[in-house]
Amino acid sequence: PDLSGHEKYGLGNVKYNISGIHITAVEIPSASISFIPGTGIKLVIGNASLTINTNWNIRTWMFKDNGRSTVYISKVFVTAIFSTTLDNTGHTSLSLTSCRTTSGDIDIKLNGKS
């Protein structure tokens, strides 16, 4: 979904809109799945990265600008725990019990008129 809103900075408001969010690359060099007896499944993803392209526009009382951006997020680590249960028909059900995500670096390149 698009992101839009406004923030108050110094002498006025900054209105922004980020649209056309598109994930163009995902790298997962390290991943593992293990079973936790009596609980479910643990998923660990290490040192992942992703690239996202977007359109953006910004408007203040003094100027407005728009363009494209590329966001590169690296050193992403995810640990997720899923509980597993059987329903009354014998089908397995997965529920996310906990999830922790951290990222190390975020590089944003803005291309616009200004």
N, CA, C and O atoms as a Tinker XYZ file with bonds, in Angstrom:
   456  protein
     1  N      0.828000   -1.209000    0.000000    73     2
     2  CA     0.000000    0.000000    0.000000    64     1     3
     3  C      0.863000    1.259000    0.000000    63     2     4     5
     4  O      2.015000    1.239000    0.434000    81     3
     5  N      0.289000    2.345000   -0.490000    73     3     6
     6  CA     0.979000    3.630000   -0.478000    64     5     7
     7  C      1.079000    4.158000    0.947000    63     6     8     9
     8  O      0.272000    3.816000    1.811000    81     7
     9  N      2.078000    4.994000    1.174000    73     7    10
    10  CA     2.260000    5.644000    2.470000    64     9    11
    11  C      2.138000    7.141000    2.265000    63    10    12    13
    12  O      2.774000    7.695000    1.367000    81    11
    13  N      1.339000    7.800000    3.075000    73    11    14
    14  CA     1.234000    9.251000    2.970000    64    13    15
    15  C      0.970000    9.815000    4.354000    63    14    16    17
    16  O      0.489000    9.124000    5.252000    81    15
    17  N      1.295000   11.084000    4.500000    73    15    18
    18  CA     1.078000   11.725000    5.782000    64    17    19
    19  C      1.737000   13.086000    5.816000    63    18    20    21
    20  O      2.093000   13.652000    4.782000    81    19
    21  N      1.892000   13.601000    7.020000    73    19    22
    22  CA     2.561000   14.878000    7.187000    64    21    23
    23  C      3.304000   14.880000    8.518000    63    22    24    25
    24  O      2.916000   14.209000    9.475000    81    23
    25  N      4.367000   15.644000    8.546000    73    23    26
    26  CA     5.192000   15.802000    9.746000    64    25    27
    27  C      5.434000   17.288000    9.952000    63    26    28    29
    28  O      5.526000   18.042000    8.983000    81    27
    29  N      5.535000   17.710000   11.184000    73    27    30
    30  CA     5.810000   19.103000   11.485000    64    29    31
    31  C      7.309000   19.266000   11.727000    63    30    32    33
    32  O      7.881000   18.624000   12.608000    81    31
    33  N      7.928000   20.124000   10.941000    73    31    34
    34  CA     9.351000   20.423000   11.064000    64    33    35
    35  C      9.534000   21.927000   11.111000    63    34    36    37
    36  O      9.073000   22.639000   10.219000    81    35
    37  N     10.195000   22.411000   12.130000    73    35    38
    38  CA    10.540000   23.829000   12.203000    64    37    39
    39  C      9.371000   24.752000   11.970000    63    38    40    41
    40  O      8.482000   24.865000   12.815000    81    39
    41  N      9.364000   25.420000   10.818000    73    39    42
    42  CA     8.383000   26.460000   10.532000    64    41    43
    43  C      7.098000   25.981000    9.864000    63    42    44    45
    44  O      6.199000   26.785000    9.617000    81    43
    45  N      6.995000   24.680000    9.567000    73    43    46
    46  CA     5.777000   24.258000    8.888000    64    45    47
    47  C      5.652000   22.766000    8.765000    63    46    48    49
    48  O      6.455000   21.997000    9.292000    81    47
    49  N      4.607000   22.378000    8.044000    73    47    50
    50  CA     4.331000   20.961000    7.820000    64    49    51
    51  C      4.970000   20.485000    6.532000    63    50    52    53
    52  O      5.087000   21.238000    5.565000    81    51
    53  N      5.379000   19.239000    6.531000    73    51    54
    54  CA     5.884000   18.571000    5.340000    64    53    55
    55  C      4.892000   17.470000    5.008000    63    54    56    57
    56  O      4.686000   16.550000    5.799000    81    55
    57  N      4.275000   17.566000    3.825000    73    55    58
    58  CA     3.360000   16.520000    3.368000    64    57    59
    59  C      4.131000   15.604000    2.426000    63    58    60    61
    60  O      4.893000   16.069000    1.579000    81    59
    61  N      3.926000   14.295000    2.581000    73    59    62
    62  CA     4.650000   13.344000    1.751000    64    61    63
    63  C      3.722000   12.237000    1.273000    63    62    64    65
    64  O      2.687000   11.955000    1.879000    81    63
    65  N      4.123000   11.622000    0.173000    73    63    66
    66  CA     3.423000   10.460000   -0.360000    64    65    67
    67  C      4.471000    9.538000   -0.980000    63    66    68    69
    68  O      5.301000    9.976000   -1.776000    81    67
    69  N      4.424000    8.271000   -0.611000    73    67    70
    70  CA     5.302000    7.254000   -1.181000    64    69    71
    71  C      4.386000    6.226000   -1.835000    63    70    72    73
    72  O      3.536000    5.627000   -1.176000    81    71
    73  N      4.568000    6.031000   -3.135000    73    71    74
    74  CA     3.672000    5.138000   -3.879000    64    73    75
    75  C      4.476000    4.213000   -4.782000    63    74    76    77
    76  O      5.692000    4.353000   -4.913000    81    75
    77  N      3.786000    3.280000   -5.393000    73    75    78
    78  CA     4.436000    2.355000   -6.323000    64    77    79
    79  C      5.537000    1.549000   -5.650000    63    78    80    81
    80  O      6.575000    1.282000   -6.256000    81    79
    81  N      5.315000    1.162000   -4.402000    73    79    82
    82  CA     6.331000    0.419000   -3.649000    64    81    83
    83  C      6.471000   -0.971000   -4.270000    63    82    84    85
    84  O      5.508000   -1.731000   -4.364000    81    83
    85  N      7.702000   -1.279000   -4.691000    73    83    86
    86  CA     7.947000   -2.525000   -5.414000    64    85    87
    87  C      9.242000   -3.151000   -4.918000    63    86    88    89
    88  O     10.305000   -2.542000   -5.033000    81    87
    89  N      9.166000   -4.357000   -4.370000    73    87    90
    90  CA    10.370000   -5.076000   -3.948000    64    89    91
    91  C     10.989000   -5.693000   -5.197000    63    90    92    93
    92  O     10.368000   -6.516000   -5.869000    81    91
    93  N     12.232000   -5.282000   -5.502000    73    91    94
    94  CA    12.866000   -5.737000   -6.736000    64    93    95
    95  C     13.901000   -6.834000   -6.515000    63    94    96    97
    96  O     14.263000   -7.531000   -7.463000    81    95
    97  N     14.386000   -7.002000   -5.284000    73    95    98
    98  CA    15.366000   -8.055000   -5.021000    64    97    99
    99  C     15.312000   -8.456000   -3.548000    63    98   100   101
   100  O     15.118000   -7.617000   -2.669000    81    99
   101  N     15.484000   -9.744000   -3.300000    73    99   102
   102  CA    15.573000  -10.289000   -1.948000    64   101   103
   103  C     16.693000  -11.322000   -1.954000    63   102   104   105
   104  O     16.731000  -12.208000   -2.808000    81   103
   105  N     17.599000  -11.201000   -0.997000    73   103   106
   106  CA    18.662000  -12.188000   -0.849000    64   105   107
   107  C     18.602000  -12.758000    0.563000    63   106   108   109
   108  O     18.587000  -12.015000    1.544000    81   107
   109  N     18.567000  -14.084000    0.654000    73   107   110
   110  CA    18.542000  -14.772000    1.943000    64   109   111
   111  C     19.688000  -15.781000    1.941000    63   110   112   113
   112  O     19.496000  -16.946000    1.592000    81   111
   113  N     20.882000  -15.330000    2.332000    73   111   114
   114  CA    22.036000  -16.235000    2.280000    64   113   115
   115  C     22.048000  -17.299000    3.376000    63   114   116   117
   116  O     22.733000  -18.313000    3.249000    81   115
   117  N     21.290000  -17.069000    4.453000    73   115   118
   118  CA    21.301000  -18.019000    5.554000    64   117   119
   119  C     19.897000  -18.154000    6.124000    63   118   120   121
   120  O     19.285000  -17.170000    6.539000    81   119
   121  N     19.391000  -19.390000    6.139000    73   119   122
   122  CA    18.066000  -19.640000    6.720000    64   121   123
   123  C     18.036000  -21.056000    7.279000    63   122   124   125
   124  O     18.641000  -21.979000    6.732000    81   123
   125  N     17.316000  -21.195000    8.381000    73   123   126
   126  CA    17.170000  -22.530000    8.954000    64   125   127
   127  C     15.792000  -22.673000    9.572000    63   126   128   129
   128  O     15.191000  -21.699000   10.025000    81   127
   129  N     15.303000  -23.903000    9.583000    73   127   130
   130  CA    14.033000  -24.237000   10.214000    64   129   131
   131  C     14.306000  -25.388000   11.172000    63   130   132   133
   132  O     14.959000  -26.369000   10.815000    81   131
   133  N     13.801000  -25.256000   12.386000    73   131   134
   134  CA    13.964000  -26.341000   13.352000    64   133   135
   135  C     12.650000  -26.553000   14.087000    63   134   136   137
   136  O     11.811000  -25.655000   14.170000    81   135
   137  N     12.491000  -27.754000   14.615000    73   135   138
   138  CA    11.295000  -28.099000   15.373000    64   137   139
   139  C     11.561000  -27.869000   16.851000    63   138   140   141
   140  O     12.632000  -28.198000   17.361000    81   139
   141  N     10.575000  -27.300000   17.530000    73   139   142
   142  CA    10.638000  -27.088000   18.973000    64   141   143
   143  C      9.600000  -28.029000   19.579000    63   142   144   145
   144  O      8.398000  -27.801000   19.440000    81   143
   145  N     10.061000  -29.089000   20.253000    73   143   146
   146  CA     9.110000  -30.060000   20.801000    64   145   147
   147  C      8.066000  -29.397000   21.697000    63   146   148   149
   148  O      8.400000  -28.587000   22.562000    81   147
   149  N      6.812000  -29.748000   21.480000    73   147   150
   150  CA     5.712000  -29.233000   22.279000    64   149   151
   151  C      5.281000  -27.823000   21.936000    63   150   152   153
   152  O      4.317000  -27.315000   22.508000    81   151
   153  N      5.980000  -27.182000   21.010000    73   151   154
   154  CA     5.659000  -25.797000   20.659000    64   153   155
   155  C      5.328000  -25.652000   19.181000    63   154   156   157
   156  O      4.226000  -25.244000   18.815000    81   155
   157  N      6.305000  -25.996000   18.331000    73   155   158
   158  CA     6.075000  -25.809000   16.907000    64   157   159
   159  C      7.352000  -25.725000   16.112000    63   158   160   161
   160  O      8.210000  -26.605000   16.184000    81   159
   161  N      7.468000  -24.652000   15.351000    73   159   162
   162  CA     8.566000  -24.497000   14.399000    64   161   163
   163  C      9.257000  -23.159000   14.622000    63   162   164   165
   164  O      8.609000  -22.142000   14.870000    81   163
   165  N     10.581000  -23.179000   14.529000    73   163   166
   166  CA    11.379000  -21.953000   14.640000    64   165   167
   167  C     12.047000  -21.698000   13.288000    63   166   168   169
   168  O     12.716000  -22.573000   12.738000    81   167
   169  N     11.855000  -20.487000   12.762000    73   167   170
   170  CA    12.471000  -20.057000   11.504000    64   169   171
   171  C     13.480000  -18.971000   11.820000    63   170   172   173
   172  O     13.153000  -17.991000   12.490000    81   171
   173  N     14.711000  -19.139000   11.341000    73   171   174
   174  CA    15.754000  -18.131000   11.546000    64   173   175
   175  C     16.316000  -17.753000   10.188000    63   174   176   177
   176  O     16.759000  -18.615000    9.428000    81   175
   177  N     16.298000  -16.460000    9.886000    73   175   178
   178  CA    16.877000  -15.920000    8.657000    64   177   179
   179  C     17.993000  -14.979000    9.070000    63   178   180   181
   180  O     17.792000  -14.093000    9.901000    81   179
   181  N     19.182000  -15.174000    8.483000    73   179   182
   182  CA    20.323000  -14.360000    8.869000    64   181   183
   183  C     20.944000  -13.613000    7.707000    63   182   184   185
   184  O     21.080000  -14.149000    6.607000    81   183
   185  N     21.315000  -12.378000    7.960000    73   183   186
   186  CA    22.061000  -11.533000    7.025000    64   185   187
   187  C     21.365000  -11.383000    5.669000    63   186   188   189
   188  O     22.015000  -11.404000    4.623000    81   187
   189  N     20.058000  -11.234000    5.698000    73   187   190
   190  CA    19.293000  -11.051000    4.462000    64   189   191
   191  C     19.358000   -9.589000    4.011000    63   190   192   193
   192  O     19.751000   -8.706000    4.774000    81   191
   193  N     18.968000   -9.356000    2.765000    73   191   194
   194  CA    18.903000   -7.985000    2.250000    64   193   195
   195  C     17.771000   -7.890000    1.242000    63   194   196   197
   196  O     17.350000   -8.889000    0.660000    81   195
   197  N     17.283000   -6.662000    1.047000    73   195   198
   198  CA    16.271000   -6.441000    0.033000    64   197   199
   199  C     16.397000   -5.053000   -0.560000    63   198   200   201
   200  O     16.892000   -4.123000    0.078000    81   199
   201  N     15.939000   -4.935000   -1.792000    73   199   202
   202  CA    15.946000   -3.671000   -2.524000    64   201   203
   203  C     14.505000   -3.323000   -2.872000    63   202   204   205
   204  O     13.749000   -4.162000   -3.363000    81   203
   205  N     14.135000   -2.059000   -2.607000    73   203   206
   206  CA    12.775000   -1.585000   -2.840000    64   205   207
   207  C     12.839000   -0.326000   -3.695000    63   206   208   209
   208  O     13.616000    0.582000   -3.399000    81   207
   209  N     12.039000   -0.259000   -4.738000    73   207   210
   210  CA    11.914000    0.948000   -5.556000    64   209   211
   211  C     10.563000    1.593000   -5.283000    63   210   212   213
   212  O      9.562000    0.897000   -5.115000    81   211
   213  N     10.532000    2.925000   -5.239000    73   211   214
   214  CA     9.289000    3.658000   -4.981000    64   213   215
   215  C      9.245000    4.946000   -5.793000    63   214   216   217
   216  O     10.255000    5.405000   -6.327000    81   215
   217  N      8.046000    5.514000   -5.869000    73   215   218
   218  CA     7.858000    6.895000   -6.306000    64   217   219
   219  C      7.628000    7.712000   -5.047000    63   218   220   221
   220  O      7.093000    7.189000   -4.070000    81   219
   221  N      8.012000    8.967000   -5.045000    73   219   222
   222  CA     7.788000    9.811000   -3.874000    64   221   223
   223  C      7.469000   11.233000   -4.310000    63   222   224   225
   224  O      7.876000   11.680000   -5.382000    81   223
   225  N      6.740000   11.925000   -3.462000    73   223   226
   226  CA     6.573000   13.369000   -3.637000    64   225   227
   227  C      6.475000   13.994000   -2.258000    63   226   228   229
   228  O      6.015000   13.382000   -1.294000    81   227
   229  N      6.921000   15.225000   -2.206000    73   227   230
   230  CA     6.975000   15.963000   -0.947000    64   229   231
   231  C      6.540000   17.399000   -1.222000    63   230   232   233
   232  O      6.820000   17.951000   -2.286000    81   231
   233  N      5.851000   17.996000   -0.248000    73   231   234
   234  CA     5.376000   19.362000   -0.418000    64   233   235
   235  C      5.476000   20.091000    0.916000    63   234   236   237
   236  O      5.042000   19.583000    1.950000    81   235
   237  N      6.050000   21.282000    0.877000    73   235   238
   238  CA     6.086000   22.162000    2.043000    64   237   239
   239  C      5.541000   23.512000    1.605000    63   238   240   241
   240  O      5.185000   23.691000    0.440000    81   239
   241  N      5.473000   24.457000    2.526000    73   239   242
   242  CA     4.997000   25.786000    2.162000    64   241   243
   243  C      5.992000   26.485000    1.239000    63   242   244   245
   244  O      5.637000   27.447000    0.558000    81   243
   245  N      7.247000   26.002000    1.214000    73   243   246
   246  CA     8.287000   26.672000    0.434000    64   245   247
   247  C      8.569000   25.996000   -0.916000    63   246   248   249
   248  O      8.881000   26.682000   -1.890000    81   247
   249  N      8.464000   24.672000   -0.986000    73   247   250
   250  CA     8.787000   23.983000   -2.231000    64   249   251
   251  C      8.036000   22.655000   -2.318000    63   250   252   253
   252  O      7.444000   22.177000   -1.350000    81   251
   253  N      8.087000   22.086000   -3.516000    73   251   254
   254  CA     7.567000   20.739000   -3.734000    64   253   255
   255  C      8.511000   20.022000   -4.689000    63   254   256   257
   256  O      9.165000   20.644000   -5.525000    81   255
   257  N      8.570000   18.707000   -4.548000    73   255   258
   258  CA     9.453000   17.915000   -5.395000    64   257   259
   259  C      8.898000   16.497000   -5.469000    63   258   260   261
   260  O      8.096000   16.087000   -4.631000    81   259
   261  N      9.335000   15.757000   -6.481000    73   259   262
   262  CA     8.944000   14.360000   -6.617000    64   261   263
   263  C     10.013000   13.623000   -7.389000    63   262   264   265
   264  O     10.884000   14.239000   -8.005000    81   263
   265  N      9.948000   12.317000   -7.356000    73   263   266
   266  CA    10.921000   11.520000   -8.084000    64   265   267
   267  C     10.800000   10.050000   -7.745000    63   266   268   269
   268  O      9.751000    9.576000   -7.311000    81   267
   269  N     11.891000    9.340000   -7.953000    73   267   270
   270  CA    11.976000    7.909000   -7.673000    64   269   271
   271  C     13.001000    7.705000   -6.568000    63   270   272   273
   272  O     13.892000    8.533000   -6.376000    81   271
   273  N     12.871000    6.612000   -5.850000    73   271   274
   274  CA    13.874000    6.282000   -4.840000    64   273   275
   275  C     14.162000    4.790000   -4.868000    63   274   276   277
   276  O     13.330000    3.975000   -5.267000    81   275
   277  N     15.365000    4.467000   -4.433000    73   275   278
   278  CA    15.770000    3.080000   -4.242000    64   277   279
   279  C     16.203000    2.938000   -2.793000    63   278   280   281
   280  O     17.040000    3.700000   -2.310000    81   279
   281  N     15.635000    1.966000   -2.107000    73   279   282
   282  CA    15.957000    1.713000   -0.703000    64   281   283
   283  C     16.612000    0.334000   -0.639000    63   282   284   285
   284  O     16.043000   -0.658000   -1.096000    81   283
   285  N     17.825000    0.286000   -0.059000    73   283   286
   286  CA    18.535000   -0.978000    0.108000    64   285   287
   287  C     18.661000   -1.240000    1.605000    63   286   288   289
   288  O     19.275000   -0.455000    2.327000    81   287
   289  N     18.085000   -2.336000    2.066000    73   287   290
   290  CA    18.123000   -2.708000    3.478000    64   289   291
   291  C     18.974000   -3.969000    3.595000    63   290   292   293
   292  O     18.708000   -4.968000    2.926000    81   291
   293  N     20.010000   -3.920000    4.456000    73   291   294
   294  CA    20.898000   -5.068000    4.601000    64   293   295
   295  C     21.065000   -5.438000    6.072000    63   294   296   297
   296  O     20.619000   -4.728000    6.974000    81   295
   297  N     21.716000   -6.562000    6.275000    73   295   298
   298  CA    21.943000   -7.101000    7.620000    64   297   299
   299  C     20.615000   -7.311000    8.354000    63   298   300   301
   300  O     20.461000   -6.938000    9.517000    81   299
   301  N     19.661000   -7.920000    7.641000    73   299   302
   302  CA    18.343000   -8.193000    8.204000    64   301   303
   303  C     18.366000   -9.581000    8.853000    63   302   304   305
   304  O     18.765000  -10.570000    8.238000    81   303
   305  N     17.929000   -9.622000   10.106000    73   303   306
   306  CA    17.857000  -10.875000   10.843000    64   305   307
   307  C     16.423000  -11.066000   11.348000    63   306   308   309
   308  O     15.830000  -10.144000   11.907000    81   307
   309  N     15.876000  -12.256000   11.148000    73   307   310
   310  CA    14.497000  -12.556000   11.544000    64   309   311
   311  C     14.492000  -13.868000   12.323000    63   310   312   313
   312  O     15.093000  -14.855000   11.899000    81   311
   313  N     13.815000  -13.865000   13.455000    73   311   314
   314  CA    13.543000  -15.097000   14.189000    64   313   315
   315  C     12.044000  -15.157000   14.428000    63   314   316   317
   316  O     11.469000  -14.258000   15.041000    81   315
   317  N     11.415000  -16.213000   13.946000    73   315   318
   318  CA     9.966000  -16.366000   14.092000    64   317   319
   319  C      9.658000  -17.740000   14.673000    63   318   320   321
   320  O     10.279000  -18.739000   14.310000    81   319
   321  N      8.699000  -17.770000   15.573000    73   319   322
   322  CA     8.250000  -19.019000   16.177000    64   321   323
   323  C      6.777000  -19.215000   15.796000    63   322   324   325
   324  O      5.945000  -18.332000   16.002000    81   323
   325  N      6.481000  -20.380000   15.243000    73   323   326
   326  CA     5.119000  -20.736000   14.850000    64   325   327
   327  C      4.651000  -21.888000   15.721000    63   326   328   329
   328  O      5.371000  -22.870000   15.904000    81   327
   329  N      3.443000  -21.766000   16.257000    73   327   330
   330  CA     2.866000  -22.900000   16.975000    64   329   331
   331  C      2.082000  -23.743000   15.980000    63   330   332   333
   332  O      1.483000  -23.221000   15.039000    81   331
   333  N      2.094000  -25.034000   16.198000    73   331   334
   334  CA     1.371000  -25.950000   15.315000    64   333   335
   335  C      0.301000  -26.673000   16.123000    63   334   336   337
   336  O      0.543000  -27.138000   17.237000    81   335
   337  N     -0.877000  -26.754000   15.536000    73   335   338
   338  CA    -1.979000  -27.480000   16.168000    64   337   339
   339  C     -2.728000  -28.265000   15.099000    63   338   340   341
   340  O     -2.616000  -27.985000   13.905000    81   339
   341  N     -3.477000  -29.232000   15.545000    73   339   342
   342  CA    -4.357000  -29.978000   14.649000    64   341   343
   343  C     -5.791000  -29.564000   14.940000    63   342   344   345
   344  O     -6.205000  -29.509000   16.099000    81   343
   345  N     -6.550000  -29.272000   13.883000    73   343   346
   346  CA    -7.960000  -28.948000   14.103000    64   345   347
   347  C     -8.758000  -30.251000   14.223000    63   346   348   349
   348  O     -8.185000  -31.339000   14.157000    81   347
   349  N    -10.071000  -30.141000   14.397000    73   347   350
   350  CA   -10.887000  -31.338000   14.636000    64   349   351
   351  C    -11.003000  -32.248000   13.415000    63   350   352   353
   352  O    -11.496000  -33.370000   13.532000    81   351
   353  N    -10.556000  -31.782000   12.240000    73   351   354
   354  CA   -10.553000  -32.634000   11.047000    64   353   355
   355  C     -9.181000  -33.243000   10.792000    63   354   356   357
   356  O     -8.996000  -33.996000    9.836000    81   355
   357  N     -8.206000  -32.910000   11.665000    73   355   358
   358  CA    -6.865000  -33.463000   11.509000    64   357   359
   359  C     -5.926000  -32.637000   10.660000    63   358   360   361
   360  O     -4.798000  -33.060000   10.406000    81   359
   361  N     -6.362000  -31.464000   10.212000    73   359   362
   362  CA    -5.501000  -30.585000    9.417000    64   361   363
   363  C     -4.593000  -29.766000   10.331000    63   362   364   365
   364  O     -5.008000  -29.322000   11.402000    81   363
   365  N     -3.371000  -29.577000    9.901000    73   363   366
   366  CA    -2.407000  -28.791000   10.672000    64   365   367
   367  C     -2.656000  -27.308000   10.474000    63   366   368   369
   368  O     -2.923000  -26.848000    9.364000    81   367
   369  N     -2.564000  -26.578000   11.558000    73   367   370
   370  CA    -2.724000  -25.127000   11.531000    64   369   371
   371  C     -1.466000  -24.491000   12.100000    63   370   372   373
   372  O     -0.935000  -24.954000   13.109000    81   371
   373  N     -0.985000  -23.429000   11.457000    73   371   374
   374  CA     0.179000  -22.677000   11.932000    64   373   375
   375  C     -0.262000  -21.308000   12.408000    63   374   376   377
   376  O     -1.060000  -20.641000   11.749000    81   375
   377  N      0.259000  -20.885000   13.556000    73   375   378
   378  CA    -0.005000  -19.535000   14.061000    64   377   379
   379  C      1.318000  -18.918000   14.468000    63   378   380   381
   380  O      2.143000  -19.569000   15.109000    81   379
   381  N      1.522000  -17.669000   14.100000    73   379   382
   382  CA     2.742000  -16.959000   14.485000    64   381   383
   383  C      2.653000  -16.619000   15.964000    63   382   384   385
   384  O      1.756000  -15.892000   16.390000    81   383
   385  N      3.590000  -17.151000   16.745000    73   383   386
   386  CA     3.612000  -16.927000   18.185000    64   385   387
   387  C      4.470000  -15.722000   18.542000    63   386   388   389
   388  O      4.088000  -14.906000   19.380000    81   387
   389  N      5.640000  -15.613000   17.897000    73   387   390
   390  CA     6.518000  -14.466000   18.137000    64   389   391
   391  C      7.370000  -14.223000   16.909000    63   390   392   393
   392  O      7.637000  -15.129000   16.119000    81   391
   393  N      7.790000  -12.973000   16.770000    73   391   394
   394  CA     8.632000  -12.602000   15.632000    64   393   395
   395  C      9.517000  -11.435000   16.055000    63   394   396   397
   396  O      9.041000  -10.451000   16.622000    81   395
   397  N     10.796000  -11.558000   15.774000    73   395   398
   398  CA    11.745000  -10.478000   16.064000    64   397   399
   399  C     12.558000  -10.230000   14.806000    63   398   400   401
   400  O     13.118000  -11.154000   14.216000    81   399
   401  N     12.613000   -8.967000   14.406000    73   399   402
   402  CA    13.341000   -8.579000   13.207000    64   401   403
   403  C     14.242000   -7.399000   13.523000    63   402   404   405
   404  O     13.824000   -6.450000   14.186000    81   403
   405  N     15.475000   -7.459000   13.049000    73   403   406
   406  CA    16.389000   -6.324000   13.159000    64   405   407
   407  C     17.035000   -6.093000   11.801000    63   406   408   409
   408  O     17.190000   -7.016000   11.003000    81   407
   409  N     17.407000   -4.848000   11.559000    73   407   410
   410  CA    18.143000   -4.532000   10.335000    64   409   411
   411  C     19.331000   -3.665000   10.709000    63   410   412   413
   412  O     19.257000   -2.844000   11.623000    81   411
   413  N     20.420000   -3.859000    9.993000    73   411   414
   414  CA    21.650000   -3.156000   10.318000    64   413   415
   415  C     21.833000   -1.866000    9.546000    63   414   416   417
   416  O     22.132000   -0.832000   10.141000    81   415
   417  N     21.661000   -1.903000    8.245000    73   415   418
   418  CA    21.922000   -0.732000    7.402000    64   417   419
   419  C     20.752000   -0.473000    6.473000    63   418   420   421
   420  O     20.138000   -1.397000    5.940000    81   419
   421  N     20.457000    0.818000    6.292000    73   419   422
   422  CA    19.453000    1.236000    5.317000    64   421   423
   423  C     20.069000    2.356000    4.485000    63   422   424   425
   424  O     20.478000    3.386000    5.021000    81   423
   425  N     20.131000    2.147000    3.181000    73   423   426
   426  CA    20.676000    3.130000    2.244000    64   425   427
   427  C     19.551000    3.598000    1.343000    63   426   428   429
   428  O     18.914000    2.784000    0.674000    81   427
   429  N     19.293000    4.921000    1.317000    73   427   430
   430  CA    18.206000    5.483000    0.515000    64   429   431
   431  C     18.789000    6.435000   -0.518000    63   430   432   433
   432  O     19.509000    7.372000   -0.175000    81   431
   433  N     18.475000    6.190000   -1.777000    73   431   434
   434  CA    18.891000    7.075000   -2.865000    64   433   435
   435  C     17.642000    7.733000   -3.437000    63   434   436   437
   436  O     16.734000    7.054000   -3.915000    81   435
   437  N     17.606000    9.079000   -3.383000    73   435   438
   438  CA    16.484000    9.833000   -3.915000    64   437   439
   439  C     16.884000   10.475000   -5.232000    63   438   440   441
   440  O     17.939000   11.103000   -5.324000    81   439
   441  N     16.056000   10.324000   -6.240000    73   439   442
   442  CA    16.256000   10.989000   -7.523000    64   441   443
   443  C     15.047000   11.878000   -7.752000    63   442   444   445
   444  O     13.916000   11.398000   -7.831000    81   443
   445  N     15.293000   13.177000   -7.858000    73   443   446
   446  CA    14.199000   14.126000   -8.061000    64   445   447
   447  C     14.662000   15.331000   -8.824000    63   446   448   449
   448  O     15.807000   15.386000   -9.273000    81   447
   449  N     13.789000   16.298000   -8.978000    73   447   450
   450  CA    14.110000   17.495000   -9.721000    64   449   451
   451  C     15.080000   18.397000   -8.980000    63   450   452   453
   452  O     15.932000   19.043000   -9.588000    81   451
   453  N     14.941000   18.437000   -7.641000    73   451   454
   454  CA    15.843000   19.281000   -6.857000    64   453   455
   455  C     17.101000   18.508000   -6.543000    63   454   456
   456  O     18.001000   19.033000   -5.887000    81   455
